[in-house]
Amino acid sequence: MTSQPLTNWARNIVFEPASVARPRSRVELAEVLASASSVRVLGTGHSFSPVCSTDGTLLSLADLPVSIDVDVEAQRAVVGGPLRWGDIAPVLDGHGVALHNMGSLPHISVAGSASTGTHGSGSALGCLARAVRGVELMTADGSVRWIREGDDGFYGSVVALGMLGAVLSVELAAEPAYDVEQTVWQGLPFVVAVDRFDDVMGSARSVSLFTTWQSDEFEQVWVKRDTASPPADLWWTGATPSDVPLHPCPGISPEACTQQLGVVGRWYERVPHFRLDHTPSSGDELQSEYLLDRSCAAEALEAVQTVAHVVAPVLQISEIRTVAADSLWLSPCYGRDSVAVHFTWIDDADAVAPAVAAVESVLVPLGARPHWGKVLDVEPGLVASAYPRLADQRTLRNRLDPEHRFTNGFVARYLDA
Ligand SMILES: Cc1cc2nc3c(=O)[nH]c(=O)nc-3n(C[C@H](O)[C@H](O)[C@H](O)COP(=O)(O)OP(=O)(O)OC[C@H]3O[C@@H](n4cnc5c(N)ncnc54)[C@H](O)[C@@H]3O)c2cc1C
């Protein structure tokens, strides 16, 4: 009998580790690390890049005891790194506090998504890692330490691609809980989005534009409004609110999507696009994404339009989001308010490769930084030139993991380029 291959969520990466470990305590975790010459931690496996791959020990922390401790007065929470955002959000809400933002799906782990710079949308909202105020790390020698904001190396310890050690817990900044209503608008003219990008994207707490690149409009605009702020008005753009719920991918039932039509709900039930108890997105896909300085938004959108004939045939949907700048050395939003240009491709790596190359050929010259957790083919030297703190990250890695036991081929390719 053959056993199922071990893969990521999208099944485009087959893991071939020498061994797999699921420690049930910190003592067992330290024992695994003591005997492993190379190791990678797997979160929920939602990355499309080989960021988790290893020929050594693949480590899941899913069986470690974890907790969620909320300090309402300090507006802080300490949560287990392996937990999913969807697991912690209702607990935070129960204490009257909230996260500043969430990704499109709540299914991903806190540590795994923070490690790759995962983000949602919101012109004033940073990536998910921006809420992190401290990281509890077990390093390769089995020792445990907290690295907190203000400590040497903190800004390299959050979006760290798993290269420093196993993240056991994370301290998060929270804010008072809020309600959100979500309305999907249809038919935003491309020219209006380009000319008035900041106005459209700043019209609510979180705004996402969706397009197939097959028409002269963004077919959908997802608007998530904090109910404490005034109603979002996009009528001036020529778009109109949908009176039926929609899935971002054409032709797919909206059943998996969070509630729309302006129905008010708790923040964690509206901010992600997809429900925790459903398969997110199309479920059968590859993804790529590139983050650029927001001042390049119009240029970037027009650039992608020039390769739309290569992109559209292998595309399910494209999403345009905004993310606020941060100070995290490996964050794709390091030092710049960003526009994120995302592609949900069909599930066929060979067919998609020319489209990825075409997109990269027009966006990388504009300074695009690829999403670490999605399909990318950017030459390492070009990625390195987009990250001014790469040398600091290398120094930090060398200090915390001098034998590079947590460095896999993917990390070495980009960090040590
Ligand atoms: C359907 C779908 C929708 C998506 N939507 C978005 C989106 O809206 N925005 C966005 O930015 N991205 C999105 N992504 C990408 C995804 O959020 C990232 O790839 C994210 O990193 C996945 O989190 P994970 O827990 O699965 O991490 P994994 O893919 O398992 O791991 C990612 C990295 O984190 C490290 N890691 C994981 N856990 C630990 C730990 N405890 N300690 C140390 N290192 C650890 C791994 O070694 C690896 O380097 C989406 C992906 C899918 C499949």
The ligand as an ORCA input file, in Angstrom:
! r2SCAN-3c Opt
* xyz 0 1
  C      -6.600     30.233     -0.301
  C      -5.458     31.093      0.127
  C      -5.675     32.427      0.359
  C      -4.604     33.267      0.746
  N      -4.864     34.567      1.022
  C      -3.846     35.390      1.372
  C      -4.084     36.746      1.697
  O      -5.218     37.199      1.747
  N      -3.006     37.545      1.953
  C      -1.719     37.079      1.929
  O      -0.791     37.854      2.125
  N      -1.471     35.754      1.702
  C      -2.504     34.914      1.438
  N      -2.257     33.583      1.213
  C      -0.885     33.073      1.433
  C      -0.719     32.578      2.876
  O      -1.364     33.416      3.774
  C       0.750     32.533      3.303
  O       1.445     31.708      2.448
  C       0.924     32.104      4.777
  O       2.286     32.111      5.102
  C       0.349     30.740      5.074
  O       0.384     30.511      6.473
  P       0.652     29.034      6.987
  O       0.313     28.961      8.418
  O      -0.010     28.068      6.073
  O       2.235     28.964      6.825
  P       3.110     27.863      6.078
  O       2.897     27.995      4.625
  O       2.906     26.535      6.687
  O       4.569     28.403      6.446
  C       5.002     29.650      5.995
  C       6.348     29.973      6.641
  O       6.186     30.106      8.039
  C       7.095     29.266      8.715
  N       6.448     28.826      9.947
  C       5.193     28.336     10.076
  N       4.915     28.127     11.371
  C       6.027     28.452     12.061
  C       6.377     28.438     13.436
  N       5.515     28.071     14.404
  N       7.620     28.820     13.788
  C       8.518     29.226     12.858
  N       8.233     29.277     11.550
  C       6.995     28.903     11.156
  C       7.399     28.149      7.738
  O       8.638     27.519      8.028
  C       7.434     28.931      6.443
  O       8.670     29.561      6.323
  C      -3.292     32.727      0.877
  C      -3.088     31.354      0.656
  C      -4.156     30.542      0.308
  C      -3.918     29.081      0.094
*
